[in-house]
């Protein structure tokens, strides 16, 4: 079975500071990995995805994530936080070619002025 | 191009009543999914349609939940009778290939 653990249900950073949201996964087969974001009163939006190509994946809005097989991690980073980044972020895993996403618990990101 | 559309966006019903949620996927997407997030919990998979056929319904919690996708276009998710623990947000999603899944804004259900 696959699972995802997001460390920290709430993360708070200052505007302009580094954003680091942690995600560790468990999978018995090579995984596909995703980060989704949910802004207030909106649906889930895909930020980026890893599908066994380059291990460093760049997404929208300046976010990127690195797949580290040895650490079973897929942490999300952004060099400089902006107020508009305040949202809830979800890491998800699926089997290659399969259709079902398994989500982590979500991390709510707060940006302090 | 229109995204995944869900209706209603919010619904408040009494325990024991019936609610039907509707989802219109992105045009041309054969794959349609339902997910649910109960308050304080993670988002969980409910089921997956390929066109009008149920590919995987392993996440459906019990027989009070019925999903349909007649004609392979829009889908409905009916909860009958609703219980308090059914409260949460129900997400619909669609995908052309399964590689990237696009989500709707969700239908918030409150059972009182």
Interface residues (C-beta under 8 A of the other chain):
Chain A: X32 X36 X42 X43 X44 X45 X46 X49 X51 X90 X92 X97 X98 X99 X100 X101 X102 X103 X104 X105 X106
Chain B: X3 X4 X31 X33 X35 X41 X42 X43 X44 X45 X48 X55 X56 X59 X91 X93 X95 X98 X99 X100 X101 X102 X103 X104 X105 X106
